[in-house]
Amino acid sequence: MTSERVRTTVIVITWRGRAHIDACLEALAAQSRAHRTLVVDNASDDGTAELLAAHPEVEVLRLSRNVGYAGGLAAALPEVNTPFVAWLNDDAAPSATWLEVVEGNLPPTATAAAATSVLLSPEGGVQSTGVRLTADGHGADATATDAVFGFCGGAALLRTDVLREVGGVPAEFFCYYEDTDTAWRLRLAGFDVVGTEATAAHLHGASTRPGSALFHRWNERNRLLTLLRCAPAGVAVRELARFAAITLLLPWRDVPHRPPNLRSGLRLRVLVEVSSLLPATLRARRRIGRMARVSRREVWETWAGR
């Protein structure tokens, strides 16, 4: 395999991944296509660094602090010198032909700039075939095999030059929605996201806890930031206003067993964070608008609510 031309750098982001990253690295070592593996260690303190040292076949970029999934991808992107870059969770174990299939779906001269994977639960059920855009702007897991709006960042392949062209990875997101935001920017720039049959087993939530307060905080904040950066102005303002109105009304509503995203304190924190990031977000919106070849309205009307 080492004599083959390496076309892809696989970026694996890890934080305290000692318990599960071995399966990911073993699956990468078994790939049918030559590739470069770059592991970004987000200042793990659980022995992950020592485990990675036992894998001389991988390169390691160890960061001084935990900058999240988005921050890790952003830190690694300048180190990529291959035509393709893959995003891979440390709790995902791709099938042996995964890279071969996703590379085969991204011919360099086509409009396709990203390829999805089918993420499977340990029991074999479908977790995600990509990302769909809901009517209120959420990036939700798709489970059908038809056209998808975007890719799930747990296992995906992108053209490196296009990713850089559309602005790279929003490091300030920390975790979640970096994939949906990137898909938005690809669509606005006139590129496609294609579904593939490449598969990866995914533990889902091994590094973060879906349903936790942090999970909801990042999801709610980053959905709003993505809309403010990428969506039609009317949609972005509507969803921000709706979020604020619900937050203000919650103390007067009897909601039994409130999930974290319906707790006033968490939602107020989201609004404070969005407000603090608003100047930079609006500057990013202008940059994204300047590079767009497709209108925000066209992307929204084509994909929202499908």
Salt bridges, closest charged atoms under 4 A:
ASP22 OD1 - HIS55 NE2 2.82
ASP41 OD2 - ARG62 NH1 2.50
ASP45 OD1 - ARG16 NE 2.91
GLU57 OE2 - HIS55 ND1 2.97
GLU59 OE2 - ARG36 NE 2.71
ASP90 OD2 - HIS20 NE2 3.13
ASP91 OD1 - HIS202 NE2 3.08
GLU103 OE1 - ARG7 NH1 3.75
GLU103 OE1 - ARG33 NH1 2.46
ASP136 OD1 - HIS138 ND1 2.90
ASP161 OD1 - ARG159 NE 3.70
GLU165 OE2 - ARG293 NH2 3.20
GLU172 OE2 - ARG229 NH1 3.56
ASP181 OD1 - ARG185 NE 2.67
ASP181 OD2 - ARG229 NE 2.78
ASP192 OD1 - ARG187 NH1 3.50
GLU239 OE1 - ARG223 NH1 3.26
GLU239 OE2 - ARG238 NE 2.93
GLU239 OE2 - ARG242 NH1 3.27
GLU273 OE2 - ARG217 NH2 2.88
GLU273 OE1 - ARG221 NH1 3.49
GLU273 OE2 - ARG269 NE 3.23
